[in-house]
Amino acid sequence: MAGFRWLLAAAALALTILLSAPVSAQPTETPGQSAGVPTVHAIALYDDPALPADFDHLPYANPAAPKGGTLRRAANGSFDSTNPFIIQGTPADGLNQIYDTLMESSADEPFTMYGLLAGGIRLDPDRHWMEIDLRPEARFHDGTPVTAEDVAFSFRLLRDKGSPFYRAYYASVESASVLSERTVRFTFSNNQSRELPLILGQLPVLPKHYWQDKDFTKPTLDKLLGSGPYEIDEVDPGRRIVYRRVDDYWGRDLPLNRGRYNIDRLVYDYFRDQSVALEAFLAGALDMRIESSAKNWATAYDTPAVEDGAIQRVIVPDGQPAGMQGYVFNTRRDKLSDPRVRRALGLAFDFDWLNQHLFYGAYQRTESFFQNSEMAATGLPSDGELDLLAPHRDQLPAAVFDQPLPMSRPEALRPRLRQALELLREAGYDVRDGRLVNLETGQPFTLEFLLYDSQWERITQPFIRNLERLGIQSKIRVVDVNQYLDRLRHFQFDMIVGSFPQSANPGNEQRDFWTSDYADVPQSRNLAGVRDPVVDALVNELIQADDRETLDAASRALDRVLRWGFYVVPQWNFDGTRVAVWDKFDYPRPFPRYTPDFTVWWVDPDRAQAITARQRGQE
């Protein structure tokens, strides 16, 4: 599952629960196939939606929150496009806020989708189709009604001309048909993807009348038309983008939106150097900072503003699995195509040293692609995993079945380097005159780490020093964001830092992460270039899982095979989001249970005035 606000999470769907409607829901008779199917306000992953059809507001939102004020944040690098849906260009931050989707998830539930543009939802009991009734009041920012034709147009446009993500995500959607001005039916090619009806709710709806005569595939800096709570106000290419809250936003009084989208202006200022962005925040030029550096969190906020409470530091909990962040191998490169080589390089990475000397002990080592969840593989395969793995025994390493998982028993660096050298020799390499060379070709083994954020240099340098002890010549190349994204699109790298976010219910997005069909598709998220029929089969098993037990078994089996494939050098995880903020904002407490939602924050007018006076007094 990867929602549009924001894409990257995951879901698998239990049929019997997904189809359940609130007790208060009454069947709505409609012509044709949908006759007798109840129209509901929401669909949930497990159990019923937590909120009834007549709910007043989301439980973690404050419907009395004041409107107004400005939120200034830093963005990294640069941008040259306001179209976030296509392969070309570097899109600006925050563009999701100008678009509404058919449904919206609740950050307080594992995976429930409530109708946003959708006023009613009908799902075929056999899951061959779903119908959406659009709210009659839904409007684009130019006042044009949002119609079923816009929905069908958006689906086809994103699938056919958008990022490869959409083709992977909606691969099992056969068609989108307009039944009436405000009703659209999605027909599914099969009923095996349990999450499909929910992730269709994440479809952003674009205005057909705006796009039908434009080239959707080319970057643009136009102030694009949407229907969401914000619209683009200012565009300074590569430097700044500003969004303005839409005063007459059609959905402002929906229960789903009450107490959300409270801030009038959202400003994203671009910085190529994150240390400069940090100084700008501490000086009061920015209002909020999402801090990704453990070192900064521990040392950089020793300022009077923090001491006297003018800057608040908050850790917002995150109830989702940590997923995987790591150095990603490009297995399309011959020198990185051998799993023995990849395993050897990973053994040279010294997390414990980094955590002690650079991270102030803030992190835990990541091992699993589904870290911090019941879906992470442990020990030897369970009976449920064996049912899925045994048919592929001849295609898998024997270690998958009879050895502890890699990294399960960490050792000191020196014996790891000895093991790494043994693996490299098995793969046809040896050290000659202090350099690791391919014995067949005589070529030295070299490695380039492609980065766009200079903060990663100090983290990567110790890894490079350890690789040098194996005779490997490595270097770091830091490029600007545009060049970085262009190289990623065409897989022109040896190693990068990549991440594979997960939620409690992985699903269709795993195709884009791991399957052979997307290994060579520009801008796919199969960064490692995984081409493994076993992985393809396990991804299908995961997507088709029809209960929690089956989903967990499929996820563990996939996790186990990926870990024995050594596609990444796992890094670390932290179960929260570090937020530093000038004390002019407020937010409901407690935080939502599963994911942060900054749309429920607001500017406190009195505190904002006091902070502004304080900052001016220091100038």
C-alpha positions as CSV (number, residue, x, y, z in Angstrom):
1,M,0.0,0.0,0.0
2,A,1.4,3.4,-0.9
3,G,-1.1,6.2,-0.4
4,F,-1.1,9.4,-2.4
5,R,-1.0,11.4,0.9
6,W,1.6,10.0,0.9
7,L,2.4,7.1,-1.4
8,L,4.7,4.6,0.3
9,A,2.9,2.3,2.8
10,A,1.3,-1.1,2.2
11,A,-1.9,-3.2,2.6
12,A,-3.3,-6.6,2.1
13,L,-7.0,-7.1,2.4
14,A,-9.1,-9.7,4.2
15,L,-12.1,-10.3,2.0
16,T,-14.8,-11.1,4.5
17,I,-13.9,-8.1,6.6
18,L,-13.3,-5.7,3.7
19,L,-16.8,-6.3,2.5
20,S,-18.5,-5.6,5.8
21,A,-20.4,-2.4,6.1
22,P,-21.4,-0.4,9.2
23,V,-24.6,-1.7,10.8
24,S,-26.3,1.6,9.9
25,A,-25.6,1.2,6.2
26,Q,-28.6,0.5,4.1
27,P,-28.5,-1.2,0.7
28,T,-28.8,1.1,-2.2
29,E,-30.4,-0.4,-5.3
30,T,-28.5,0.6,-8.5
31,P,-29.0,-0.7,-12.0
32,G,-27.1,-3.6,-13.4
33,Q,-24.4,-5.6,-11.5
34,S,-24.5,-3.4,-8.4
35,A,-28.1,-4.1,-7.5
36,G,-28.3,-5.2,-3.9
37,V,-24.7,-4.3,-3.0
38,P,-24.7,-2.0,0.0
39,T,-23.3,1.5,-0.4
40,V,-20.9,2.3,2.4
41,H,-18.8,5.3,3.5
42,A,-15.6,3.5,4.1
43,I,-13.8,0.1,3.7
44,A,-11.4,-1.4,6.1
45,L,-8.6,-3.9,6.0
46,Y,-9.7,-5.8,9.1
47,D,-12.9,-5.5,11.1
48,D,-15.3,-2.7,10.4
49,P,-14.1,0.9,10.0
50,A,-13.6,2.4,13.4
51,L,-15.7,5.5,12.6
52,P,-19.4,5.2,11.8
53,A,-21.0,6.8,8.8
54,D,-22.1,9.8,10.8
55,F,-18.7,10.5,12.5
56,D,-18.0,14.2,13.2
57,H,-14.2,14.3,12.8
58,L,-11.1,12.2,12.9
59,P,-10.3,11.3,16.6
60,Y,-6.8,12.9,16.3
61,A,-8.0,16.2,14.8
62,N,-9.3,19.3,16.7
63,P,-12.4,20.6,14.9
64,A,-12.0,23.9,16.8
65,A,-8.5,24.5,15.6
66,P,-8.0,28.1,14.4
67,K,-7.1,28.8,10.8
68,G,-4.3,31.1,9.7
69,G,-0.5,31.6,9.8
70,T,2.4,30.3,7.8
71,L,4.6,27.2,8.0
72,R,8.1,27.4,6.5
73,R,10.1,24.3,5.9
74,A,13.3,23.3,4.1
75,A,13.4,21.2,1.0
76,N,16.5,19.5,-0.3
77,G,18.3,20.3,-3.5
78,S,16.2,21.8,-6.3
79,F,13.2,21.3,-8.5
80,D,12.2,21.9,-12.1
81,S,8.6,20.7,-12.3
82,T,5.2,20.9,-10.6
83,N,4.1,17.6,-12.1
84,P,4.8,14.9,-9.5
85,F,3.3,12.0,-11.6
86,I,5.8,11.5,-14.4
87,I,9.2,10.1,-15.1
88,Q,10.8,13.4,-16.2
89,G,11.8,16.3,-14.1
90,T,12.4,16.8,-10.4
91,P,9.0,17.7,-8.8
92,A,8.7,20.3,-6.0
93,D,7.8,19.2,-2.5
94,G,4.3,19.3,-1.2
95,L,2.4,18.9,-4.5
96,N,0.2,16.2,-3.2
97,Q,-1.7,18.9,-1.2
98,I,-3.3,20.3,-4.3
99,Y,-5.1,17.1,-5.2
100,D,-7.9,15.2,-3.7
101,T,-8.1,11.4,-3.9
102,L,-11.2,9.2,-4.0
103,M,-10.7,8.1,-0.4
104,E,-8.4,9.1,2.5
105,S,-6.9,6.9,5.1
106,S,-7.0,7.4,8.9
107,A,-3.6,7.6,10.6
108,D,-5.3,6.1,13.7
109,E,-6.2,2.8,12.0
110,P,-4.0,0.1,10.4
111,F,-5.6,0.6,7.0
112,T,-9.1,2.1,6.6
113,M,-10.1,4.2,3.7
114,Y,-12.9,6.8,4.2
115,G,-14.7,8.5,1.3
116,L,-13.3,11.9,0.3
117,L,-14.3,12.6,-3.3
118,A,-16.2,9.4,-2.9
119,G,-19.6,9.9,-1.3
120,G,-20.5,6.2,-1.6
121,I,-18.6,3.0,-2.2
122,R,-20.0,-0.3,-3.5
123,L,-17.7,-3.4,-3.7
124,D,-18.7,-6.6,-5.5
125,P,-18.9,-9.4,-2.9
126,D,-16.7,-11.5,-5.2
127,R,-14.3,-8.5,-5.7
128,H,-14.5,-8.3,-9.4
129,W,-15.5,-4.7,-9.5
130,M,-16.0,-1.6,-7.3
131,E,-18.2,1.4,-7.9
132,I,-17.7,5.0,-6.6
133,D,-20.4,7.6,-6.3
134,L,-18.7,11.1,-6.3
135,R,-20.0,13.8,-4.0
136,P,-22.1,16.2,-6.0
137,E,-20.4,19.2,-4.3
138,A,-16.9,18.2,-5.3
139,R,-15.2,20.9,-7.4
140,F,-11.8,21.7,-8.9
141,H,-10.3,25.1,-7.9
142,D,-11.7,26.7,-11.1
143,G,-15.3,25.8,-10.0
144,T,-15.7,22.9,-12.5
145,P,-17.4,19.8,-11.0
146,V,-15.4,16.7,-10.4
147,T,-17.0,14.0,-12.5
148,A,-16.7,10.3,-13.2
149,E,-15.1,11.2,-16.5
150,D,-12.3,12.9,-14.6
151,V,-11.8,9.8,-12.5
152,A,-11.6,7.5,-15.5
153,F,-9.4,9.9,-17.4
154,S,-7.0,10.2,-14.4
155,F,-6.7,6.4,-14.1
156,R,-5.9,6.0,-17.7
157,L,-3.5,8.9,-17.8
158,L,-1.5,7.8,-14.8
159,R,-1.4,4.2,-15.9
160,D,-0.4,4.9,-19.5
161,K,1.7,8.1,-19.2
162,G,2.7,8.4,-15.5
163,S,5.4,6.9,-13.4
164,P,5.9,3.1,-13.7
165,F,4.6,2.9,-10.1
166,Y,1.0,3.4,-11.3
167,R,1.2,0.5,-13.8
168,A,2.6,-1.8,-11.0
169,Y,0.2,-0.6,-8.3
170,Y,-2.9,-0.9,-10.5
171,A,-1.8,-3.8,-12.6
172,S,-5.0,-5.8,-11.8
173,V,-7.4,-3.0,-12.8
174,E,-8.8,-3.9,-16.1
175,S,-10.9,-0.8,-16.8
176,A,-12.5,2.3,-15.4
177,S,-16.0,2.9,-16.9
178,V,-18.2,5.9,-16.6
179,L,-21.7,4.8,-15.5
180,S,-23.2,8.2,-15.0
181,E,-22.0,11.8,-14.4
182,R,-21.0,11.0,-10.9
183,T,-20.5,7.2,-10.9
184,V,-17.5,5.2,-12.0
185,R,-16.9,1.5,-12.0
186,F,-13.5,-0.1,-11.8
187,T,-13.4,-3.7,-13.2
188,F,-10.6,-6.0,-11.9
189,S,-8.9,-8.5,-14.1
190,N,-8.9,-10.9,-11.2
191,N,-10.0,-10.9,-7.6
192,Q,-6.7,-12.0,-6.1
193,S,-5.3,-8.7,-4.9
194,R,-6.9,-8.2,-1.5
195,E,-5.8,-4.6,-1.1
196,L,-6.8,-3.4,-4.6
197,P,-10.2,-1.8,-3.7
198,L,-8.5,0.2,-0.9
199,I,-5.5,1.4,-2.9
200,L,-7.8,2.5,-5.7
201,G,-9.1,4.9,-3.2
202,Q,-5.7,6.5,-3.2
203,L,-6.1,7.5,-6.9
204,P,-5.5,11.3,-7.3
205,V,-8.1,12.8,-9.5
206,L,-6.9,15.2,-12.2
207,P,-9.1,17.6,-14.2
208,K,-9.7,16.2,-17.7
209,H,-10.6,19.6,-19.1
210,Y,-7.2,21.0,-18.0
211,W,-5.0,18.1,-19.2
212,Q,-6.7,16.8,-22.3
213,D,-4.9,19.2,-24.6
214,K,-1.5,19.3,-22.8
215,D,1.5,17.0,-22.9
216,F,1.3,15.2,-19.6
217,T,4.7,13.6,-20.0
218,K,6.8,16.8,-20.0
219,P,7.9,18.7,-16.9
220,T,6.1,22.0,-16.3
221,L,6.3,24.9,-13.8
222,D,2.7,25.9,-14.3
223,K,0.4,26.4,-11.3
224,L,-1.5,23.1,-12.0
225,L,-5.2,22.8,-11.3
226,G,-6.4,20.5,-8.5
227,S,-9.3,20.1,-6.2
228,G,-7.5,19.7,-2.8
229,P,-7.2,21.9,0.3
230,Y,-4.3,23.9,-1.1
231,E,-3.3,25.5,-4.4
232,I,0.0,26.7,-5.8
233,D,0.5,30.3,-4.9
234,E,4.2,31.1,-5.9
235,V,6.8,29.2,-7.9
236,D,10.4,30.3,-7.9
237,P,12.1,27.5,-9.9
238,G,14.7,25.6,-7.9
239,R,14.4,27.9,-4.9
240,R,10.9,28.1,-3.4
241,I,7.3,26.9,-3.8
242,V,4.4,28.3,-1.8
243,Y,1.0,26.9,-1.3
244,R,-2.1,28.8,-0.3
245,R,-5.0,27.3,1.6
246,V,-8.1,27.4,-0.6
247,D,-10.7,29.4,1.3
248,D,-13.7,28.0,-0.6
249,Y,-12.3,24.4,-0.7
250,W,-15.3,22.3,-1.5
251,G,-14.4,19.6,1.2
252,R,-13.5,21.9,4.1
253,D,-16.6,20.9,6.1
254,L,-16.5,17.2,5.5
255,P,-16.1,15.2,8.8
256,L,-12.9,13.7,7.3
257,N,-11.4,17.2,7.0
258,R,-12.7,19.0,10.1
259,G,-9.7,20.3,12.1
260,R,-7.3,19.6,9.3
261,Y,-5.5,21.9,6.8
262,N,-5.5,24.7,9.3
263,I,-2.4,26.7,8.1
264,D,-2.9,29.4,5.5
265,R,0.5,29.3,3.8
266,L,2.9,26.4,3.3
267,V,6.4,27.5,2.2
268,Y,9.1,25.2,1.0
269,D,12.5,26.9,0.7
270,Y,15.2,24.9,-1.1
271,F,18.7,24.3,0.3
272,R,21.5,22.4,-1.4
273,D,23.4,22.0,1.9
274,Q,21.5,20.6,4.9
275,S,23.8,22.3,7.4
276,V,22.8,25.6,5.9
277,A,19.2,24.6,6.3
278,L,19.7,23.8,10.0
279,E,21.3,27.2,10.6
280,A,18.4,28.8,8.8
281,F,16.0,27.0,11.1
282,L,17.9,28.0,14.3
283,A,18.0,31.6,13.1
284,G,14.2,31.6,12.7
285,A,14.1,31.7,8.9
286,L,12.3,28.3,9.0
287,D,9.5,27.2,11.4
288,M,9.9,23.4,11.4
289,R,12.6,20.9,10.8
290,I,12.3,17.1,10.4
291,E,15.6,16.0,11.8
292,S,17.2,13.0,10.1
293,S,20.6,13.2,11.8
294,A,21.1,11.6,15.2
295,K,24.2,13.7,15.7
296,N,22.3,17.0,15.0
297,W,19.5,15.9,17.4
298,A,22.1,15.3,20.1
299,T,24.4,18.2,19.6
300,A,23.1,20.9,17.2
301,Y,20.2,22.2,19.3
302,D,22.3,23.5,22.2
303,T,21.0,27.0,21.8
304,P,19.2,29.6,24.0
305,A,16.1,29.2,22.0
306,V,15.9,25.5,23.0
307,E,16.8,26.2,26.6
308,D,14.1,28.8,27.1
309,G,11.5,26.8,25.2
310,A,11.2,28.9,22.1
311,I,12.2,25.9,20.1
312,Q,10.5,22.6,21.0
313,R,11.8,19.2,20.1
314,V,9.2,16.4,19.7
315,I,9.5,12.8,18.8
316,V,6.3,11.8,16.9
317,P,5.8,8.0,17.3
318,D,5.4,5.8,14.2
319,G,3.5,2.6,14.6
320,Q,4.3,1.2,11.2
321,P,7.1,-1.3,10.5
322,A,10.5,0.3,10.0
323,G,11.0,-1.2,6.6
324,M,14.5,-1.2,5.0
325,Q,17.0,1.5,4.5
326,G,20.4,0.5,3.3
327,Y,23.2,0.8,0.7
328,V,21.6,-0.7,-2.4
329,F,23.6,-2.8,-4.8
330,N,23.0,-2.3,-8.5
331,T,23.0,-6.0,-9.5
332,R,22.8,-5.0,-13.2
333,R,26.5,-4.4,-12.9
334,D,28.5,-7.6,-13.6
335,K,30.8,-7.0,-10.6
336,L,27.8,-6.9,-8.3
337,S,25.8,-9.7,-9.8
338,D,27.3,-12.4,-7.6
339,P,25.6,-12.7,-4.2
340,R,28.9,-13.8,-2.7
341,V,30.4,-10.5,-3.6
342,R,27.5,-8.6,-2.2
343,R,27.6,-10.5,1.0
344,A,31.3,-9.9,1.3
345,L,30.9,-6.1,0.9
346,G,28.1,-6.0,3.4
347,L,30.4,-7.7,6.0
348,A,32.7,-4.7,5.8
349,F,30.0,-2.3,7.1
350,D,30.4,-1.6,10.8
351,F,27.1,-0.4,12.2
352,D,28.3,-0.7,15.8
353,W,31.2,1.7,15.2
354,L,28.9,4.2,13.5
355,N,26.2,4.0,16.2
356,Q,28.8,4.6,19.0
357,H,30.9,7.3,17.3
358,L,28.5,9.1,15.0
359,F,24.9,8.4,16.1
360,Y,25.1,8.7,19.9
361,G,23.6,5.2,20.3
362,A,20.3,6.4,18.8
363,Y,19.6,3.6,16.4
364,Q,19.0,-0.1,16.2
365,R,20.4,-2.2,13.4
366,T,18.0,-3.1,10.6
367,E,18.0,-6.7,9.5
368,S,14.6,-7.4,8.0
369,F,12.8,-5.8,5.1
370,F,9.8,-5.8,7.5
371,Q,11.7,-4.7,10.5
372,N,9.8,-4.2,13.8
373,S,6.8,-6.3,12.8
374,E,5.4,-9.8,12.9
375,M,6.3,-10.1,9.2
376,A,10.0,-10.2,9.8
377,A,11.6,-13.7,9.2
378,T,13.3,-15.2,12.3
379,G,15.2,-18.4,12.9
380,L,14.5,-21.2,10.4
381,P,11.5,-21.3,8.1
382,S,8.1,-22.0,9.8
383,D,5.7,-24.5,8.4
384,G,3.8,-21.7,6.7
385,E,7.0,-20.4,5.0
386,L,8.0,-23.9,4.0
387,D,4.8,-24.4,2.2
388,L,5.7,-21.4,0.0
389,L,9.4,-22.1,-0.3
390,A,9.6,-25.8,-0.8
391,P,8.3,-25.7,-4.4
392,H,11.3,-23.5,-5.3
393,R,13.9,-25.5,-3.4
394,D,16.0,-26.2,-6.5
395,Q,16.1,-22.4,-7.3
396,L,17.1,-21.3,-3.8
397,P,20.4,-21.5,-1.8
398,A,20.3,-24.4,0.7
399,A,21.0,-21.9,3.4
400,V,17.5,-20.5,3.1
401,F,16.2,-23.8,4.6
402,D,18.9,-24.9,7.0
403,Q,21.0,-21.9,8.2
404,P,20.3,-19.0,10.5
405,L,19.5,-15.8,8.8
406,P,22.4,-13.5,7.8
407,M,23.3,-10.9,10.5
408,S,21.4,-12.9,13.1
409,R,24.7,-13.5,15.0
410,P,26.9,-10.4,14.6
411,E,30.6,-10.7,15.0
412,A,33.5,-8.3,15.4
413,L,34.8,-6.5,12.3
414,R,38.1,-8.4,12.0
415,P,36.6,-11.9,11.7
416,R,33.9,-10.5,9.3
417,L,36.6,-9.1,7.0
418,R,38.3,-12.5,7.0
419,Q,35.0,-14.1,6.0
420,A,34.5,-11.4,3.4
421,L,37.9,-12.1,1.8
422,E,37.1,-15.9,1.7
423,L,33.8,-15.1,-0.1
424,L,35.6,-12.8,-2.6
425,R,38.1,-15.5,-3.4
426,E,35.3,-18.0,-3.9
427,A,33.8,-15.5,-6.4
428,G,37.1,-15.3,-8.4
429,Y,38.9,-12.4,-6.8
430,D,42.1,-12.1,-4.9
431,V,44.4,-9.4,-3.5
432,R,47.4,-8.5,-5.7
433,D,49.8,-5.7,-4.6
434,G,47.2,-4.5,-2.1
435,R,44.3,-4.3,-4.7
436,L,41.4,-6.7,-5.1
437,V,41.4,-8.0,-8.7
438,N,39.3,-10.2,-10.8
439,L,41.6,-13.3,-11.5
440,E,40.0,-13.9,-14.9
441,T,40.3,-10.4,-16.3
442,G,43.0,-8.8,-14.1
443,Q,40.8,-5.8,-13.5
444,P,40.7,-4.2,-10.1
445,F,37.5,-4.1,-8.2
446,T,36.3,-0.5,-7.8
447,L,33.1,0.9,-6.3
448,E,31.3,4.2,-6.4
449,F,28.8,5.4,-3.9
450,L,26.4,7.9,-5.6
451,L,25.0,10.4,-3.1
452,Y,23.1,13.8,-3.3
453,D,23.3,14.8,0.4
454,S,26.7,15.7,1.7
455,Q,25.7,14.5,5.2
456,W,26.1,11.0,4.0
457,E,29.8,11.5,3.2
458,R,30.9,11.2,6.8
459,I,28.7,8.1,7.3
460,T,30.1,6.4,4.2
461,Q,33.7,7.2,4.7
462,P,34.2,4.5,7.5
463,F,32.6,1.9,5.2
464,I,35.1,2.9,2.5
465,R,38.0,2.5,4.8
466,N,36.9,-1.0,5.7
467,L,36.5,-1.9,2.0
468,E,40.1,-0.6,1.5
469,R,41.2,-3.3,3.9
470,L,39.8,-5.8,1.4
471,G,41.8,-4.2,-1.4
472,I,38.7,-2.5,-2.8
473,Q,39.1,1.0,-4.3
474,S,36.0,3.0,-3.5
475,K,35.0,6.6,-3.9
476,I,32.0,8.9,-3.1
477,R,30.4,11.0,-5.8
478,V,28.0,13.7,-4.5
479,V,25.9,15.2,-7.3
480,D,23.0,17.6,-7.3
481,V,19.5,16.3,-7.0
482,N,18.6,16.6,-10.6
483,Q,21.6,14.7,-11.8
484,Y,21.1,12.1,-9.1
485,L,17.5,11.4,-10.1
486,D,18.5,11.2,-13.8
487,R,21.2,8.6,-13.0
488,L,18.7,6.7,-10.9
489,R,16.1,6.7,-13.7
490,H,18.7,4.9,-15.9
491,F,20.3,2.8,-13.1
492,Q,23.7,4.5,-13.6
493,F,25.2,3.7,-10.2
494,D,27.1,1.1,-8.3
495,M,25.6,1.8,-4.9
496,I,23.2,4.3,-3.5
497,V,21.4,4.8,-0.2
498,G,17.8,3.6,-0.8
499,S,14.8,2.8,1.3
500,F,11.8,0.5,1.0
501,P,9.1,1.8,3.3
502,Q,6.5,-0.7,4.6
503,S,3.2,-0.6,6.5
504,A,1.6,-3.3,8.5
505,N,0.0,-4.7,5.3
506,P,2.3,-4.9,2.3
507,G,0.7,-5.4,-1.1
508,N,0.9,-4.3,-4.7
509,E,3.8,-1.9,-4.2
510,Q,6.0,-5.0,-3.7
511,R,5.8,-5.6,-7.5
512,D,7.6,-2.3,-8.1
513,F,10.1,-3.0,-5.3
514,W,11.2,-6.5,-6.3
515,T,9.8,-8.1,-9.4
516,S,11.5,-8.9,-12.7
517,D,8.9,-6.9,-14.7
518,Y,10.2,-3.7,-13.2
519,A,14.0,-4.5,-13.0
520,D,14.7,-2.4,-16.1
521,V,11.8,0.1,-16.2
522,P,13.1,3.7,-15.8
523,Q,12.2,5.2,-12.5
524,S,10.9,2.0,-11.0
525,R,11.6,1.3,-7.4
526,N,13.3,-2.0,-8.1
527,L,16.6,-0.2,-7.5
528,A,18.6,-3.3,-7.0
529,G,17.5,-4.8,-10.3
530,V,16.1,-8.0,-8.7
531,R,15.3,-10.6,-11.3
532,D,14.4,-13.8,-9.5
533,P,11.4,-16.0,-10.4
534,V,11.1,-17.1,-6.8
535,V,10.8,-13.5,-5.6
536,D,8.2,-12.9,-8.3
537,A,6.2,-15.9,-7.1
538,L,6.4,-14.9,-3.4
539,V,5.3,-11.3,-4.2
540,N,2.2,-12.8,-5.9
541,E,1.6,-15.0,-2.9
542,L,1.8,-12.0,-0.7
543,I,-0.6,-9.9,-2.8
544,Q,-3.1,-12.8,-2.9
545,A,-3.0,-13.5,0.8
546,D,-6.6,-13.6,2.1
547,D,-6.0,-13.6,5.8
548,R,-3.5,-12.3,8.3
549,E,-1.7,-15.7,8.9
550,T,-1.2,-16.2,5.2
551,L,0.0,-12.6,4.7
552,D,2.6,-13.0,7.5
553,A,3.9,-16.3,6.2
554,A,4.3,-14.9,2.7
555,S,6.0,-11.7,4.0
556,R,8.4,-13.8,6.1
557,A,9.2,-16.1,3.1
558,L,9.8,-13.1,0.9
559,D,11.9,-11.4,3.6
560,R,14.0,-14.6,4.0
561,V,14.7,-14.9,0.2
562,L,15.6,-11.2,-0.1
563,R,17.9,-11.4,2.8
564,W,19.7,-14.4,1.4
565,G,20.0,-12.5,-1.9
566,F,22.1,-9.7,-0.3
567,Y,20.6,-7.0,-2.4
568,V,21.3,-4.3,0.2
569,V,23.6,-3.6,3.1
570,P,21.1,-2.9,5.8
571,Q,21.6,0.2,7.9
572,W,19.5,1.3,10.9
573,N,16.1,2.4,12.1
574,F,14.4,4.6,14.6
575,D,10.7,4.2,15.6
576,G,9.7,7.8,15.4
577,T,10.0,11.1,13.6
578,R,12.2,13.8,15.2
579,V,10.6,17.2,14.8
580,A,12.1,20.5,15.9
581,V,9.7,23.4,15.7
582,W,9.5,27.0,16.8
583,D,6.9,27.2,19.6
584,K,4.1,28.9,17.7
585,F,2.3,25.6,16.6
586,D,0.0,23.4,18.5
587,Y,-1.4,19.9,17.8
588,P,-3.9,17.5,19.3
589,R,-2.7,14.9,21.8
590,P,-2.2,12.0,21.8
591,F,-0.7,11.5,18.3
592,P,-2.4,9.1,15.9
593,R,-1.3,5.5,16.5
594,Y,0.1,4.5,13.2
595,T,1.5,7.4,11.2
596,P,2.3,11.1,11.8
597,D,-0.3,13.6,10.4
598,F,0.9,17.2,10.3
599,T,-2.3,18.3,8.6
600,V,-3.9,18.5,12.0
601,W,-1.4,21.0,13.4
602,W,-2.2,24.7,13.6
603,V,-0.7,28.1,14.3
604,D,-1.5,29.5,17.8
605,P,-1.9,33.2,17.2
606,D,-0.7,34.4,20.6
607,R,2.4,32.1,20.7
608,A,3.2,33.1,17.1
609,Q,3.2,36.7,18.0
610,A,5.5,36.1,20.9
611,I,7.9,34.1,18.8
612,T,8.0,36.7,16.1
613,A,8.7,39.4,18.7
614,R,11.5,37.3,20.2
615,Q,13.1,36.7,16.8
616,R,12.9,40.4,15.8
617,G,14.5,41.3,19.1
618,Q,17.5,39.2,18.3
619,E,18.0,40.7,14.9
